[in-house]
Amino acid sequence: MSSKAQNVLNESIAIDCLHHCLFIDPPIEADDKTNLIDMLLAGGVTCISDTVLDDNYPSTFDEFCKATIDYYLLADTLPDQVLIVNNAIDIERAKREHKLAVILSTQGSELFQRDLRYVQLAYRQGLRIAQLTYNQQGSLGSGVYEPEDHGLTRFGQQCIYEFNRLGIVMDLSHVGERTSLEAIDHSDDPAIFSHSSTKALCHHRRNASDEQIKRCSAKGGVICVCPHSIMCDDDNSKWPTVDRFIDHILHIAEIASIDNVGVGTDRWKRSTLFAKMKRISFGRTLPGWYGGFDDFHKQVEGFNYFDKWENFVDRMLARGLSGQEASKVLGGNLMRVFHQVMDKNIAK
């Protein structure tokens, strides 16, 4: 590993735009005294967007509120390590104070229960990134696995207006293409894809098309490439490498700009009983999703664990990105969006 890669990572605000299961036990190979927060910080990560609630199964506003309490308890329990994000300035503070900044996010928006008032209440409870849908049809629009994408609903339009007014970042991963494009058009603020690679290089349903990438980028949005092996290469007979993952980054830079790329890992592999149970449960909702990859190979070779961020930076530099460009991918581009969206009501 080069000293330059280490310096770039140390000086950057590295953001994992889609993490989840922050509260489960660490992998069994970790030291007994090591928790996931220690592992994330040691790997060079400044900030994670952690999924408070998803719509894989029916969700409610009550569930969301109860789930957020755990995050605030975590920050109260580990005040020297954890900071809950209200705005982008908090992320910069976390970097200075060597803390983990945690953005409360959702994968899906059924917690709003077709009641616009819940959007404001969720914001006051700490919600800062909201994914419009999960894989299926929702009250805001169609998920990417729906047989027919019916587009953005009227309630979806109303929610986007509220997101813009309050300062909630709109996430379009898992969202059907038509719904996502209509959402981009309806939003005054830039949107993000928190964990989606490019369909041009891997024709997976969860990946973003060139049209989605261009339309999102045109409004200043960010596509956070996901190192899921199954989403990086069509050939599931071999384990893709970090360089294949970087191919997706370079593709976005080519058709849009390096200013429109980020990273969302969708959780590293975990050698725990809970993780195995979660894998079986999720696999029943999407048979064949894992593509034959076990948990160790779930993400690409060379960027598949907490301690691989420096290697990822090293490979970006080797592929021709400058230190400044690599820093943008790590989190600089997302920070631009977060400042624009999250900070709008900071003085109010």
QUILINNOR-V271421 format. One record per run of one state. SS is the DSSP state (helix for helix, strand for strand, loop for the rest). FROM is the first residue (numbers start at 0). LEN is the number of residues. If there is no record, write none. Layout:
SS|FROM|LEN  SS|FROM|LEN
This chain:
loop|0|2  helix|2|9  loop|11|3  strand|14|6  loop|20|15  helix|35|7  loop|42|4  strand|46|8  loop|54|6  helix|60|17  loop|77|4  strand|81|3  loop|84|3  helix|87|10  loop|97|2  strand|99|8  loop|107|2  helix|109|3  loop|112|4  helix|116|8  loop|124|2  strand|126|5  loop|131|11  strand|142|1  loop|143|10  helix|153|13  loop|166|2  strand|168|3  loop|171|3  strand|174|1  loop|175|1  helix|176|10  loop|186|5  strand|191|2  loop|193|4  strand|197|1  loop|198|9  strand|207|1  loop|208|1  helix|209|9  loop|218|3  strand|221|4  loop|225|2  strand|227|1  helix|228|3  loop|231|9  strand|240|1  helix|241|14  loop|255|2  helix|257|3  strand|260|3  loop|263|9  helix|272|13  loop|285|13  strand|298|1  loop|299|1  strand|300|1  loop|301|4  helix|305|13  loop|318|4  helix|322|23  loop|345|3
